Amino acid sequence: AQSVTQPDIHITVSEGASLELRCNYSYGATPYLFWYVQSPGQGLQLLLKYFSGDTLVQGIKGFEAEFKRSQSSFNLRKPSVHWSDAAEYFCAVGADSNYQLIWGAGTKLIIKP
Amino acid sequence: DTGVSQDPRHKITKRGQNVTFRCDPISEHNRLYWYRQTLGQGPEFLTYFQNEAQLEKSRLLSDRFSAERPKGSFSTLEIQRTEQGDSAMYLCASSLRQGNSPLHFGNGTRLTVT
């Protein structure tokens, strides 16, 4: 079955520390992979996407993610978090049509001062 | 790019009432999507339009739900005879037609059914 797993419901990180949010997927074909961020009461904003090519992709706000086919993972990283990064982060996997995106349940990022 | 706008931001209604939400997509986007999101979950696909044609509907979209995009621009989502289980955030998104053009989301309409 196709699925996306974000193993961590919550993650707490100190401001200035590095961050890694995990995303694992189960998908029959070569997937298109996305990370979106959602601030409280807001819609979702695309951080970055992977379709093909270089497996390390750069996104907005200093985020990057690495596609590892052998591990079926697409983990999101940031070298130094800021208080404004506190939000919920969603990983999504798709094929050739956006309505078929499969979404993870999200990871809520909490930043300690 | 003025973004995707949704109206209203919040709606509180009593069970059994009808509600209608509006979504204005980014003007050059011909695809429009409706999603539902409950607390602690990712978005769940409801339906999508390419221009004015509704091309796909989820099984989540019961016969109490109807969506329209009459002129291929704005869209409305109506829920008839609301139930408490309809309480959720309703998100609209739009995209270009090509392949996996990324989704651009509005800020959502939060529905509370009392």
Interface residues (C-beta under 8 A of the other chain):
Chain A: V4 I9 Y32 F34 Y36 G41 Q42 G43 L44 Q45 L46 K49 F51 F90 A92 G94 D96 S97 N98 Y99 Q100 L101 W103 G104 A105 G106
Chain B: V4 Q6 R31 Y33 G40 Q41 G42 P43 E44 F45 Y48 E56 L91 A93 S95 G99 N100 S101 P102 L103 H104 F105 G106 N107 G108 R110
